[in-house]
Amino acid sequence: MSAHDSGATPSSHADEAKDEPRTPTWLTLLGVALFFFALVAFLVTRPAGKTSEELAQEARANSPVPEAGTQPTEGEGEDHPPHPGHEQEGH
């Protein structure tokens, strides 16, 4: 049986903490510094990403929707049913 199971008065967490040595502040600061160093190293060594203009051009090139000011070609848009409440012209 352990000391906790012996029926003695339960010890509080504060009593148990007195028996353990405190973590030195420099060790905590070292851990934080190493974490930030690793984060900065990761960000610096990443390859350059595309600019927002390059992403917009790529999106326009891959977009099935015609750009503003262009007329749809004949037969375009006829492959789906009409919206409810609207009559289909010419059919």
Short mmCIF file of the C-alpha atoms (twelve columns), coordinates in Angstrom:
data_MODEL
# 
_entry.id   MODEL 
# 
loop_
_atom_site.group_PDB 
_atom_site.id 
_atom_site.type_symbol 
_atom_site.label_atom_id 
_atom_site.label_alt_id 
_atom_site.label_comp_id 
_atom_site.label_asym_id 
_atom_site.label_seq_id 
_atom_site.Cartn_x 
_atom_site.Cartn_y 
_atom_site.Cartn_z 
_atom_site.pdbx_PDB_model_num 
ATOM 1  C CA . MET A 1  0.000   0.000  0.000   1 
ATOM 2  C CA . SER A 2  1.189   3.467  -0.722  1 
ATOM 3  C CA . ALA A 3  1.156   6.420  1.630   1 
ATOM 4  C CA . HIS A 4  -1.970  7.690  -0.103  1 
ATOM 5  C CA . ASP A 5  -3.883  4.500  0.610   1 
ATOM 6  C CA . SER A 6  -2.864  4.143  4.256   1 
ATOM 7  C CA . GLY A 7  -5.798  6.103  5.582   1 
ATOM 8  C CA . ALA A 8  -3.681  9.037  6.722   1 
ATOM 9  C CA . THR A 9  -4.978  12.522 6.092   1 
ATOM 10 C CA . PRO A 10 -4.724  13.311 2.408   1 
ATOM 11 C CA . SER A 11 -1.917  15.680 1.519   1 
ATOM 12 C CA . SER A 12 -2.656  18.654 -0.657  1 
ATOM 13 C CA . HIS A 13 -0.963  19.434 -3.923  1 
ATOM 14 C CA . ALA A 14 0.907   22.298 -2.277  1 
ATOM 15 C CA . ASP A 15 2.530   19.879 0.194   1 
ATOM 16 C CA . GLU A 16 3.704   17.633 -2.633  1 
ATOM 17 C CA . ALA A 17 5.098   20.617 -4.539  1 
ATOM 18 C CA . LYS A 18 7.343   21.536 -1.610  1 
ATOM 19 C CA . ASP A 19 9.217   18.256 -2.001  1 
ATOM 20 C CA . GLU A 20 10.008  18.884 -5.697  1 
ATOM 21 C CA . PRO A 21 12.694  21.339 -6.786  1 
ATOM 22 C CA . ARG A 22 11.565  24.361 -8.773  1 
ATOM 23 C CA . THR A 23 12.395  24.481 -12.471 1 
ATOM 24 C CA . PRO A 24 15.078  27.117 -13.042 1 
ATOM 25 C CA . THR A 25 13.867  30.152 -14.977 1 
ATOM 26 C CA . TRP A 26 16.769  29.928 -17.417 1 
ATOM 27 C CA . LEU A 27 15.629  26.461 -18.463 1 
ATOM 28 C CA . THR A 28 12.154  27.727 -19.312 1 
ATOM 29 C CA . LEU A 29 13.634  30.674 -21.221 1 
ATOM 30 C CA . LEU A 30 15.957  28.328 -23.100 1 
ATOM 31 C CA . GLY A 31 12.983  26.204 -24.192 1 
ATOM 32 C CA . VAL A 32 11.051  29.256 -25.377 1 
ATOM 33 C CA . ALA A 33 14.092  30.591 -27.270 1 
ATOM 34 C CA . LEU A 34 14.692  27.236 -28.985 1 
ATOM 35 C CA . PHE A 35 11.037  27.051 -29.999 1 
ATOM 36 C CA . PHE A 36 11.105  30.520 -31.572 1 
ATOM 37 C CA . PHE A 37 14.448  29.811 -33.252 1 
ATOM 38 C CA . ALA A 38 12.994  26.666 -34.837 1 
ATOM 39 C CA . LEU A 39 9.872   28.576 -35.935 1 
ATOM 40 C CA . VAL A 40 11.904  31.365 -37.560 1 
ATOM 41 C CA . ALA A 41 14.213  28.834 -39.235 1 
ATOM 42 C CA . PHE A 42 11.184  27.020 -40.651 1 
ATOM 43 C CA . LEU A 43 9.637   30.221 -41.998 1 
ATOM 44 C CA . VAL A 44 12.885  31.486 -43.523 1 
ATOM 45 C CA . THR A 45 13.727  28.247 -45.325 1 
ATOM 46 C CA . ARG A 46 10.307  27.804 -46.945 1 
ATOM 47 C CA . PRO A 47 10.158  28.332 -50.723 1 
ATOM 48 C CA . ALA A 48 8.642   31.598 -51.906 1 
ATOM 49 C CA . GLY A 49 4.898   31.380 -52.476 1 
ATOM 50 C CA . LYS A 50 2.863   32.863 -55.273 1 
ATOM 51 C CA . THR A 51 1.757   36.476 -55.059 1 
ATOM 52 C CA . SER A 52 -1.926  37.311 -54.883 1 
ATOM 53 C CA . GLU A 53 -1.780  38.581 -58.471 1 
ATOM 54 C CA . GLU A 54 -0.366  35.258 -59.694 1 
ATOM 55 C CA . LEU A 55 -3.061  33.377 -57.774 1 
ATOM 56 C CA . ALA A 56 -5.788  35.601 -59.273 1 
ATOM 57 C CA . GLN A 57 -4.482  35.035 -62.815 1 
ATOM 58 C CA . GLU A 58 -4.391  31.293 -62.222 1 
ATOM 59 C CA . ALA A 59 -7.931  31.329 -60.862 1 
ATOM 60 C CA . ARG A 60 -9.187  33.272 -63.893 1 
ATOM 61 C CA . ALA A 61 -7.464  30.830 -66.257 1 
ATOM 62 C CA . ASN A 62 -9.054  27.811 -64.554 1 
ATOM 63 C CA . SER A 63 -12.471 29.389 -64.023 1 
ATOM 64 C CA . PRO A 64 -15.365 27.943 -66.060 1 
ATOM 65 C CA . VAL A 65 -17.359 31.158 -65.501 1 
ATOM 66 C CA . PRO A 66 -16.972 33.734 -68.306 1 
ATOM 67 C CA . GLU A 67 -15.401 37.031 -67.287 1 
ATOM 68 C CA . ALA A 68 -17.533 40.164 -66.985 1 
ATOM 69 C CA . GLY A 69 -18.460 41.689 -70.326 1 
ATOM 70 C CA . THR A 70 -18.285 38.483 -72.340 1 
ATOM 71 C CA . GLN A 71 -21.354 36.960 -73.919 1 
ATOM 72 C CA . PRO A 72 -22.118 33.280 -73.357 1 
ATOM 73 C CA . THR A 73 -21.890 31.161 -76.498 1 
ATOM 74 C CA . GLU A 74 -24.953 29.519 -77.948 1 
ATOM 75 C CA . GLY A 75 -26.029 26.464 -76.009 1 
ATOM 76 C CA . GLU A 76 -24.115 27.536 -72.929 1 
ATOM 77 C CA . GLY A 77 -26.180 27.388 -69.770 1 
ATOM 78 C CA . GLU A 78 -28.893 25.179 -71.247 1 
ATOM 79 C CA . ASP A 79 -27.723 22.013 -69.513 1 
ATOM 80 C CA . HIS A 80 -29.548 22.724 -66.259 1 
ATOM 81 C CA . PRO A 81 -33.256 23.035 -65.448 1 
ATOM 82 C CA . PRO A 82 -34.824 26.506 -65.226 1 
ATOM 83 C CA . HIS A 83 -35.186 28.206 -61.861 1 
ATOM 84 C CA . PRO A 84 -38.521 27.647 -60.130 1 
ATOM 85 C CA . GLY A 85 -41.098 30.213 -61.158 1 
ATOM 86 C CA . HIS A 86 -39.331 31.116 -64.421 1 
ATOM 87 C CA . GLU A 87 -40.570 29.965 -67.774 1 
ATOM 88 C CA . GLN A 88 -38.028 28.642 -70.240 1 
ATOM 89 C CA . GLU A 89 -38.011 30.699 -73.468 1 
ATOM 90 C CA . GLY A 90 -38.293 29.024 -76.834 1 
ATOM 91 C CA . HIS A 91 -39.112 25.570 -75.547 1 
# 
